[in-house]
Amino acid sequence: MPNPVKINRSQIDHFASDGAVLIKGLFRDWVEKIRSGIERNMAEPGPYAAENLKPGEPGRFFDDYCNWRRIPEFEEVIRESGVGQIAAELMQSKRAQIFHDHVLVKEPGTSKPTPWHQDAPYYFVDGKQTISFWSPMDPVSEATIRCVAGSHHWDKPVLPTRWLSEKDFYPDRESYMPVPDPDSDPVTYRVLEWAMEPGDAVAFDFRVLHGARGNNSRVRRRAFSLRLVGDDARYITRPGPTSPPFPGHGMIDGQRLREDWFPTIFETQ
């Protein structure tokens, strides 16, 4: 089913140059379905579910990923919303393969920010045709996603860290740059952020540095994120276990992601 939202050349160009672009109303017709899936996910967490607050920190910061095969609401959205075609157009790819879903919920009064990070270093995916859609299921302004424009073009990836322990994800520091603080140098780092309504989405490259402030409002901030890959995406070995780990995948360097685990949801005829 095609998505009623159409993207234009300007949005494609901004995605290519900045690495991130706002798509108004992308999941507008699916908000209640996604909210239902998030509630199911929180009531029945998967094996990767995490609580991201230390003892004494206020609120609740829940996240979980790789649940679309067991949560029917998520699978319906992924397969029926037409998001695959939008992804392919933005990536300038002939196809779009599902990588994984991710739910991130900050309850009211959760002051902990989402740390600045790039997704790509955590993943076993190499390629320039990658895309994440981050969509709030509640109105957001302060706790919206924040992206550093052009960071997908940086020479070195940013060192991945563990959100709760703040320890390095991999032992190899030489291959990565330290996590920057974009707010301390607004001249060097152009931060993009948007006030968003439920069903709006920010599309961004896996290599874009991004984060979010805490949710100090009186309303929940439920976010649904969907990650897809395009034509040039290939498996790559990382210097340690990846997140998500996908144990037993059996892929080797340079191989396309296996279709039985990561199905194509759109392909140009």
N, C-alpha and C positions, 0 to 999 in steps of 0.2 A: 504494500500500500504506500503510495507516495505521500510525503509529508506536505501539508498545505503551505508550510513556510518555504519561501523561495529565497535563495541567497543570490547576491549580485557580484559583479566583477570587483567592486571596491572591497567587499568583505573577503573575497578570495585573495586579493592583493595584500590586505592588511594581515591576514593569517600568514601569508608568506613572509612579509617583511617584519612584522612585530611578533609573530608566533602566537598571537592570541586575538580573538575577535568576539564580540557579543552577538549572539543570535537571538533576537527577541521572539518569544513565544514558541521556541522549538518543541517543547513538550507540553504546550498549553493544554492540549486535548487529553493528556495522559497524567495530569497532576494527581487526581484521585486514585488512579491505578498505582502510581509510584508510591504515594503515601501509604496505601494499603500494603504494598510490598515491603516498605521500610518497617512498618509496624510488625509484620510477620518476621522480618529479619531480626528485629530486636527481641522479639519474644522467643525466637528459635535461632540463636546465633550459630554461625558456622565455626569450623575449626580455627579460622584465622581472626575471629572477633577479638577486639582489644578495647580496654578502658585506658584512656590516655592521660589520666591525672594521677599525680602523686598524692599520698596521704595528706589531708589537710587542704588541698586545693579545692576551691568551690566549684559546684556544678557537676556536670557529667559530659564527657567527650568520648562518645562511642564510635568505633568504626569497624567495618567488616567488609570482606571482598570475596569475589569468586563464588557467588551464590545464585547466579542466574539460572542454572540448570535445575535447582531445587525450589526456587521461588517463582511460581507461574506468572505472577504479575510482572516481574522483571523480564522474563523470557518473552512475554507478549509485547511489551514495550520495545524490546530490542528488535524483534522480528517484524512487528506490524506498524511501527510508528513512521517508517521511512527514513530513520536517522542514518542508515547506511549510505543512502544516496547523498545526503548532505555531507557526510564525512568524506566520501570519495571526491565530491566536487571541491571541497576545501583543500584536501590533500593533493588534488590534481592527479588522482589515481583512477585506474579503471575498475578497481574493486575495493571493498572494505571487508575486513575480517574482524570478528569480535575477539578482543583480547581478554578483558574482564570487566566486571562491574565493581563499584565501590560505594558504600554508604558511609556518610560521615554526619553524625548528629551532635550538635552542641546545644545542650539544654540551657534555658535562661540562667544568667548569672555565672556562666562558664568563662572565666577571664583568660584561660590559657589560650594563647595563639596557636595556630597551625604553623610549625616552623617553616622557614624558607627552605625550599628543596627543589630539585629537578626529579621527575619521575624516571627518566631514562636510565640513570645509573643503578636503580634498584631492579630493573627489568632485564630479562635475557633477550631483549629485542634491539637490533641495530638497524637503522634506516632513517631516512628523512621524511618518509610518508607515514607519520603517526599522528594520532589525534585523541585528545580527551575532551569529553563534554562534561562540564560541571554545572548542575542545574539545581537551584534551591526549590524546595517545596513550600517555603514560607517567604514572605517579603524580607529582603535583606538590604542593609546599607552598610553598617559598621562591620558585620561579620561576613561580608562578601569575599569572594576569591580575589587575590591580588597577583598580578603577573608583571614580570619585568620585561619590557619590550626589547626584542632583539636578543634575548639571552640564549635562544636556540642556536645562535651563530657564534657563541663563544668558542675559543680554541680548546679549552679544557672543560670537562664536566665538573660539576660541583660535588664535593665529597658527600656521599650519602651517610646519614646518621640515623640512629634509632630514636624515635620520637620521645619515648619515656625515659630511657636511661641516658640519652644524649651521647652515647658512645658511637665510635665509627662503625659503619656497617661492614667495611672491608679493611683488611690490614694494609693494603697498598695505598699509601697516602700520596706517593709521588705522581700518580697518574691523574690526580684530582686537584682542583683548586679549593681553598677553604670556603666555607659558607659565608657569603658576603652579607652585609647589613645594608640593604638598599635605602632604608629610611635615614641613615646617617649621611648619605651622599646623594641627594636628589638630582644633582647636576650630572653625575655619572650614570645613575640608574633611573630610568623613566618607568615609574610604576603605574600600571593600568588597573583601574578598579571601577566597578559599576554598581549602582543601586539596581536591584533586580526584583522582578515579580515572580511568583511561582510559575515554573515552566519555562522561563527564560534560561538561556544557557551560554556559558562562555566556552568556546572551543579553543584549545591550546595544544601546541606541540609537546610531545613527551619531554623535550629538552628545555622547555621554558622554566625558568625559576619562578616559583609561585609559593604562596602561603595565604594565611587569613588571620585577621585579628580575632580576639576572643568575642564571645557573645554576651555582652553586658546588658542586653535588652531584656524585656519581659516576655518575649516570645521565643519559641523553639527555632533552631536553625537546622532543618533537615535538608541534607544535600545528597543528590544521586549523581554519581559520576560513572561515565561509560567510556572505556578505552578501546580504540580500534586501530588497526594497522592497514597499510596499503601495499602497493605493488612491490616496493623495494625492501620491505621489512624482512629481516632474516634473523635466525637464531644466532646468538653469540654467547660464548662462555664468559662469565664474570669471575672475579678473583675470590668468590665465596658464594654462599647460598643466596639466591635472589628472592625478592619479595614482589609478587607472590612466588612461592617456590615451585609449584606444579611438579611434585615428585614423580619420577618414573616416566617423564615425557619422552625420553629416547631420541631426542633430536641432536643433531651435530651442527657445528659451526657452518654458516652459509646456507642452511636449509630453511625453506619457507616454513612458517608455523603449521603444524599438522592440522589438516582440515577437520578431522574427527573431534579434536579438542577445541579448535578455534575456527569455527565455520565461517565461510563467506556469507554475508547477509545482503550484499549488493554487488552486482557485476554489470558493467556496461555491455549491452547486447551488441 
